[in-house]
Structures are given as structure tokens and as C-alpha cells.
């Protein structure tokens, strides 16, 4: 660097030039307030959500850095001339970095909005179903759940369980040596685990391979079923079940449910427990031999269905 290059003098001249421009009539005196307002507008808001496209556009717009000749005078012009070449390469790197950040933010924006949409779609139907589904009796299924390990004994292959007390029941089945996993309709959208996931039963069965399950146990799920959805569920169960597999349906008896919830709510309910005979007939149609066992008080039953030999 040449001896006549005085950095302190150049900085002083640059500050003086900046002060002169701020004092000129055309200088936007509200620039600092505007910048503050823009930063506040794009800052995260704990109480609400903002679309991210505006932030992406701002990042992309600010990504371009130009390092070229710019009119000036005195020491400032000399400084720009000396720094022009190394700054050009730096400008290209900063521009590239800014564009890459903008591209990443754009992809992140699309992903976040897709997840928000899916979460809203997943939560809304479940909330509506919950409002139509009468509450289950807390101890109604305990008698059957205590026998569940015996019911599924000897089954080969994975066992799917849905959906009352899924976390506890699946843990018990796995502790007993069964390759079990569960589905649940309760809990938050992101509460799923490796063994129990939050999903709709029919949608899940649609994604399962043919003849890939050794057993399916439905406990609690049948309490909120409509008769119109039963044929499609039976077809799906027949498709995913292995030749020696078993479908087990544990449900409250319709008369007990009606007595518990009252005649008005029972008559107006869109979903309700179905009779054991209805389950037997539906499973018989798709190739199962099914029998029913009742609890000691008759208020609940278990339908056990095995594939027919033919």
C-alpha cells in the first residue's frame, strides 16, 4: 500500500460526506424509522402467524451487491478505486450466498405451510368426530384387554391394535413377545411414536401390503363406527390379513351403549356400536368364520374371526 494512503483521513472524509448528504434537502430523514418499522413487521410474532414469502422476497432483493465505479471525490474516490477489484469478488460471493438463503427460505416456507395445512385437515375431522362420538365407559373394555395376550397368542406376523389405550396395550403386547403396533385417534397431531401412531384406521389399512398382517384387534374403535363404513372396513381387513390371521373386534353391546348415553343422544348419534351379529355377517361376506363371546354382564363382546380354509 502506498505511503500517501491515510486510512484515518479517508474514514474522516467518508463520515464528513455522509454528514453532508444527511444534511441535504433530498435525504430521506425518516429512513431510520422506516427501517425500524420494516424490521418489526418481519420479526416473529408470538401471538400470530405470518406468511414467509415477503421475507423471502426481501432477502432475495437484498442479495445483489454491486462493486463497480461510483461517482465520488477526493479520498473517497481513491478508496473505491483501490478496493474495487477485491470487492467485486466479494460481491459475487455475497450475492450467491443471499440467493441460496432465499432459495432455502422459499423451500422452508412451502414445507411449513404444507405441514400446517395437513395438521389443520387432520385435526378438524377428528374434532368433528369427537363431538359425535359418545364417551366410552372407562372400565368397559378392561375385562377384554386383560385377556388380550391370550386372544392373540399363536398369531404369526405383525399385530395391529386400534385404538383404546393404545400406548399401554401395545406396550403389554410387545412385552409379551408380539410384533405389535398401534393406531390412535386421540392426542395431538405430533404425539405419534414408533409403536403407536395417530392415523385413521381405514386410511392406514389402504397403505398396508396385501396379506401382511397376522392379526388386527379393534377395541374402542368400533364404538364410533357408522354402518355405512363397515363394508369398506371389512374389505380392507380381508385384503391385509394373512391366511392364518385373525380379526378381533371388542365392542360395547348396542343395548348397553343406548342405556348409558340415553335415548335422545342414541337416536341422534351418527356413529354408534354395532351388534355382534352385524360384525359376524360383514366378516363372513369377505371370507371369515366368526364367533362372538360376551362379557359376564353382557354389556360387551368380542368377535373372533379366522379366514375360512377355502
NORTALIN-V245486 format. One record per pair of residues at least 12 apart in sequence whose ideal C-beta (glycine too) atoms are under 8 Angstrom apart, sorted by the first residue. I is the first residue (numbers start at 0). J is the second residue. Records with the same first field share a line. If there is no record, write none. Layout:
BEGIN
I->J / J
END
This chain:
BEGIN
4->77 / 81
5->74
8->74
9->74 / 75 / 77 / 78
12->73 / 74 / 75
13->74 / 75 / 78
16->71 / 75
37->57
41->53 / 54 / 57
48->115
50->108 / 112
51->104 / 107 / 108 / 111 / 112
52->105 / 108
54->104
55->101 / 104 / 105 / 108
58->97 / 100 / 101 / 104
59->97 / 98 / 101
61->97
62->93 / 94 / 96 / 97 / 98 / 100 / 101
63->94 / 97
64->89 / 90 / 93 / 94 / 97
65->90
66->83 / 86 / 87 / 89 / 90
67->83 / 87
68->80 / 83
118->188
121->188 / 197
122->188
125->184
128->184 / 223 / 270
131->223 / 268 / 269 / 270
132->222 / 223 / 270
133->222 / 223 / 256 / 259 / 260 / 264 / 265 / 268 / 271
134->260
135->163 / 219 / 222 / 251
136->251 / 259
139->251 / 255 / 298 / 299
140->163 / 164 / 218 / 219 / 249 / 299
142->294 / 295 / 299
143->218 / 249 / 294 / 299 / 301
144->163 / 164 / 168 / 218 / 249
147->168 / 171 / 172 / 216 / 218
148->171 / 172 / 175 / 177
150->216 / 247 / 301 / 303
151->172 / 177 / 179 / 214 / 216 / 245 / 247
154->177 / 213 / 214 / 243 / 244 / 245
155->213 / 241 / 243
156->178 / 211 / 212 / 213 / 214 / 241 / 244
157->178 / 179 / 180 / 211 / 212 / 213 / 214
158->172 / 177 / 178 / 179 / 180 / 212 / 213 / 214 / 215 / 216
159->179 / 180 / 181 / 182 / 212 / 214 / 215 / 216
160->172 / 179 / 180 / 181 / 182 / 215 / 216 / 218
161->181 / 182 / 183 / 200 / 215 / 216 / 217 / 218 / 219 / 220
162->181 / 182 / 183 / 184 / 185 / 200 / 217 / 218 / 219 / 220
163->218 / 219 / 220
164->219
165->181 / 182 / 183 / 195
166->181 / 183 / 192 / 194 / 195
168->181 / 218
169->181 / 194 / 195
170->194
173->194
178->213
179->194
180->194 / 195 / 196
181->194 / 195 / 196
182->195 / 196 / 197 / 198 / 199 / 200 / 203
183->195 / 196 / 197
184->197 / 199 / 220
185->197
200->217 / 220 / 232
201->228 / 231 / 232 / 235
204->232 / 235 / 236 / 238 / 239
205->235
207->239
208->239
209->238 / 239
210->238 / 239 / 240 / 241 / 242
211->239 / 241
212->239 / 240 / 241 / 244
213->241 / 243 / 244 / 245
214->244 / 245 / 246 / 247
215->236 / 239 / 240 / 244 / 245 / 246 / 247
216->247 / 249
217->246 / 247 / 248 / 249 / 250
218->247 / 249 / 250
219->249
221->248 / 249 / 250 / 272 / 273 / 278
222->250 / 251 / 256 / 270 / 271 / 272
223->270 / 271
224->270 / 271 / 272 / 273
225->269 / 270 / 271
226->273 / 277
229->273 / 277 / 278 / 281
230->281 / 284
233->281 / 282 / 284 / 285
234->285
236->282 / 285
237->285 / 286 / 287
240->306
242->306
243->305 / 306
244->305 / 306
245->303 / 304 / 305
246->282 / 287 / 289 / 302 / 303 / 304
247->301 / 302 / 303 / 304
248->278 / 301 / 302 / 304
249->299 / 300 / 301
250->272 / 273 / 275 / 278 / 299 / 300 / 302
251->272 / 298 / 299
252->272 / 274 / 275 / 293 / 297 / 298 / 299 / 300
253->271 / 272 / 273 / 274
255->297 / 298 / 299
256->271 / 272
275->291 / 293 / 300 / 302
276->291
278->291 / 302 / 304
279->291 / 302 / 304
282->302 / 304
286->306 / 307
287->304 / 305 / 306 / 307
288->304 / 305 / 306 / 307
289->302 / 303 / 304 / 305
290->302 / 303 / 304
291->303
END
